[in-house]
Amino acid sequence: MLEELKEAKIIPVLRNMPDDHLSEIVQALVDSGAKAIEITLDEPNGINKIKKIKKEFPDLLIGAGTVFSIDDAEDAIKAKADFLVSPIMVKEVLYFANNRHTLYIPGVFTPTEMVHATIQGASMVNIFPASALGPSFIAAVLEPFDDIPLMCSSEENVEDYMNAGAEVIRIDRNLITEEMLENQEWALLKERFRLYVNRVN
């Protein structure tokens, strides 16, 4: 799963998307090159959305985001999530996910946290919040720790993070606007996400 995620390179994060347009949103992303998406669990219907999209798009990698507990992890795995992401490191979730052969990507902020997470079994870590550190941090930290795969979140300078050594970029806040949702501008969504895909390939 780790190698498949690296090949995807860029992951659109779907947070509080309307249920009645979720399939259209995901279809637009797939049509414009998405190989993986993340659906966050910081909403009441996140698990059901993962189930729905995994059933409709079986070849798409589906991640569960904002995973904070073993209950979150267990529900996501039962819903057929392919990977789990968290803004923090939850040791119990890491052990639980590894025992179930599911990729868990914990959030870290310092080099010490990066190393501790990998020692405890993390195959990739999520630099959070990456925007507070910038691409120069990624390049610097990978000099002594170039064997640790890094995930970052960025909408502005995705090329800089990739060039600095990040393996996967999450696109979260600015990809889908309220206006796009209100007007159902799926063609515009395709265009916007395709630009991101082109920037990392």
N, C-alpha and C positions, 0 to 999 in steps of 0.2 A: 504493500500500500504506500509506503514511503516513496518509492521510486515513481509510482503512478502520480503521486501528488507533486513531486518535483517536475514531472513532465507537464503537468497542468499549468504550473508556474504562477497563475493568477487566479484568485478565488473571489468571486463576488459574494458579499455577505448580505443575506436577506433578513432584515430585522423588521418585524411588525408589518409585513406585507399583507395586503387584503386577501382574504381567503378566496374570494370569487374571481380574482385575477392572477392567482399564484401560478397556475399552469401556463398562462400566456407570458408571464414575466420570465419563467424558467425557459420556456421555448425560445423566447427572444435571445436570451443569454446563450443557450446552446447553439442557436443559429449563427451567432456571432463569434463562436469559438470557445465557449466555456466548456471545460472538461470536468470541473468540480465546482460545487457551490457549498455555502455554509448557511444553515438555518439556525438562528440563535434560540436558546431556550429561555431567555428572559421575557417570555410572553406565554400566556396560558395555553396557546394552541401549537406551540413549537413542535412537540412530538408528533401530533397528528399531521402537521405539514411535512415532516420528514417521511412519514409513512406514505402519504399521498404522492410526493414527488418521487420517492424511490420506486413506487409501483408504476408510475407513468413514465419514468426515465430510468430504467434499470441499469443502463450503461454509464450513467452519470455518477461521479463520486459525490456523495452527500455527506457533509460534515455537520455535526451538532456543535454549536458554539455556546459560550457562556456556561460551560459545564463546571459546576461547583461541588458536586457531591456524588457519592456512589449511586444514590437513587437516580440522579440525572444521567449518569453514565449507563446504568442498567436499562433505563427507559429508552435511551437513544440507541443502544445496541439492539434491544428488542425491536425497535422501529427500523432496523437495518441500516443505521448510520455507518458509514465506512470509516470515519475518523472523528475524533473529539478534540475540541479546542477550548482552552481556558485562558483568561487574562492573568491567572495566578497559578502557582504550583500547589496541587492538592495531592499529597503523597499517596493517600488511600485510593484516590481515583487512578493514579498511575499504576499501582499494583493491581487494582481490579481490572483495568483495561488490558494490561499486559497478560494477565492470566486468561483473558478471553480473546487474545490475539487481535486486539483492536488498537489502532494507533491513537495515542493520546498525546497532544501537543500542549504542554503546560506553559503558562506565562512566566517569564523571568525578566529581570531588569539589570542585573549586574553580572559581571563575569563569574563571580562566586556562585550565584544562583544558577547560571548556565551549567557550570561544571557539576554542581550538586545534583541537578536534575538528570543529567546524563549518567552520572554514577549510579543513580537510583533506577535507571532503566529507560529514560526518555530517549527516543530516537531522533526527535526534532524538538526545538524549543521556540516559543513565540515571544519575540522581544516586544514587551508591552510596558508603557506606550512608546513605540518606536519613534514617534514624532518628537518626543522630548529629548531624544538622543541624536537622531539624524544619521544619514548614511556614513558619515565619517567614523561614528562609533562602531558601526558594523565592520567597516574595513579594518579598524584598529583591533577590535576584539578577535577577529578571525586570524590575525597574524600568529598569536600563540595557540589559538583553538580552532584551526581550520578544519578539523574533523567533526565539528558540531554543526549540523544543518540548522539554518535559521529561517524562521518565518517572521515577516514584518507586516504592518498595516500602513498603507500610504495611498493617497489619492493624487498627490501633487507630483512627486518625483520618483515614480516607480523605476525608471531606468537607473537613477542614481543608486537606489537600494540594490537592484540586481547587479549593477556593476561593482558595488561594494562587496558583494558576495552572498546576499540573501538568496535563498533557494525558492521561496514562495512569498508572494505578496497578496495580502487581503485588501480588497477594495470595499470599504464599509459605508461611510456617511454620504458621500456626494454622488454616487453613481445614479441612484433613482430618486428624483425629486418628487415632491408632493404634486407639483403641476403635471409631471409626466403621468403619475398615477390617476389624477383626476381626469385627464384628457385621454388616457389609455394610449399614450404615444409609444407603442412598442417598437415602431421603426426607429424612433429616435434613441431608444434604449439600445437597440442593436448597434446603431452607429457609434454611440458613446462607448459601449463595451468593446467593440471591435478596435477602437483606437487604443485602448489599454492593451489588448492582445498584441496588436502590431508593435507596440512600444517595447514589449519584453521578448519578442521573437526576431 
